Amino acid sequence: MSICTNDLMTNHHHDFFAHPLTSIADVLHTWRQRYQRRVELTQLSDKDFHDVGASWSDFACEANKPFWQA
């Protein structure tokens, strides 16, 4: 099984009290990017997975996570 790492899928910890609006905006932006990347994963074909040497099951766990979960 492959391990897919991507900065967009990691947790981002912010100093909420120093810059609360920036922190909220950053979190919302990260969530939106995660959602978009996971939707893209669900739209890949078997040929796309074959091209990167993977299968749907390699990415299914990531694609099925909720957007707020890293």
C-alpha positions as CSV (number, residue, x, y, z in Angstrom):
1,M,0.0,0.0,0.0
2,S,1.3,3.4,-0.9
3,I,1.5,6.3,1.5
4,C,0.5,9.6,-0.1
5,T,1.9,12.7,1.6
6,N,0.9,16.2,0.8
7,D,1.1,19.4,2.7
8,L,-2.5,20.0,1.9
9,M,-3.5,17.0,3.9
10,T,-1.5,17.8,7.0
11,N,-2.8,19.5,10.2
12,H,-2.0,23.1,10.4
13,H,-1.7,24.5,13.9
14,H,-2.0,28.2,14.2
15,D,-1.6,30.7,17.0
16,F,-5.3,31.5,17.1
17,F,-5.1,34.2,19.8
18,A,-2.3,36.1,18.0
19,H,-4.2,36.4,14.7
20,P,-7.7,34.9,15.0
21,L,-9.1,36.0,11.6
22,T,-5.9,34.9,9.8
23,S,-6.0,31.5,11.6
24,I,-9.7,31.0,10.7
25,A,-9.1,31.9,7.1
26,D,-6.1,29.6,6.9
27,V,-8.0,26.7,8.3
28,L,-11.0,27.3,6.0
29,H,-8.6,27.5,3.0
30,T,-6.9,24.2,4.1
31,W,-10.2,22.5,4.5
32,R,-11.3,23.6,1.0
33,Q,-8.1,22.4,-0.6
34,R,-8.4,19.0,1.2
35,Y,-12.0,18.7,-0.1
36,Q,-11.0,19.6,-3.6
37,R,-8.1,17.1,-3.7
38,R,-10.2,14.3,-2.3
39,V,-12.9,15.0,-4.9
40,E,-10.1,14.8,-7.6
41,L,-9.0,11.4,-6.2
42,T,-12.5,10.0,-6.6
43,Q,-12.6,11.1,-10.3
44,L,-9.3,9.4,-11.3
45,S,-9.6,6.4,-13.6
46,D,-7.9,3.1,-13.3
47,K,-5.5,4.2,-16.0
48,D,-4.6,7.3,-13.9
49,F,-3.9,5.0,-10.9
50,H,-1.9,2.7,-13.1
51,D,0.2,5.6,-14.4
52,V,1.4,6.4,-10.9
53,G,1.7,2.7,-9.9
54,A,-1.2,2.6,-7.5
55,S,-4.7,1.3,-7.3
56,W,-8.0,2.8,-6.0
57,S,-7.6,1.0,-2.7
58,D,-4.3,2.8,-2.2
59,F,-6.1,6.2,-2.1
60,A,-9.6,5.1,-0.9
61,C,-8.8,5.9,2.7
62,E,-7.7,9.4,1.9
63,A,-10.5,10.1,-0.5
64,N,-13.1,9.0,2.0
65,K,-11.9,11.2,4.9
66,P,-14.0,14.2,5.8
67,F,-12.5,17.6,4.8
68,W,-11.6,18.6,8.4
69,Q,-9.6,15.4,9.0
70,A,-5.9,15.5,8.1
